[in-house]
Amino acid sequence: MDRATRIYAWFLLAVGIAWLIWALYEDPQVSAINDVLSQDTELATYPYPFRVLRVEGNTAVVSTPRSPQVPVARIIGILYPAVAGQSVQSPAFQQAQMDLAKHQQRAKAVITIQPGIDAVRWELDRRWLAGHGIEP
């Protein structure tokens, strides 16, 4: 291998390593809050994993499956397979919807008691939705 090719190979290796570090890096504050969320017994057993995506100032940006873009019946059907296909007026569906709201509020409460976090902004979890066959 000539000198130029060797330099080019080392350059590509360095760029690849830098990209990998950038792609895998998670802000320590985000990581700490997500650890707290995963240790909360009420949230840890819930079928949707609420996660902090990033922190912007004193606001945590948190993933959610809920959005005006996606009918709640589709989300509830994934989270609660037993109520999939039931009328949105059915008591089981209404209970499942209230349970989702309760867990989302629980996630917000857990997050906002963390140091430096005063607010939560919800962001649609497009990756989770796509993984369940829903395109928002």
Summary of the structure (lengths in Angstrom):
residues: 136
radius of gyration: 20.2
end to end distance: 49.9
largest distance: 73.4
contacts: 350
relative contact order: 0.15
helix: 57%
strand: 14%
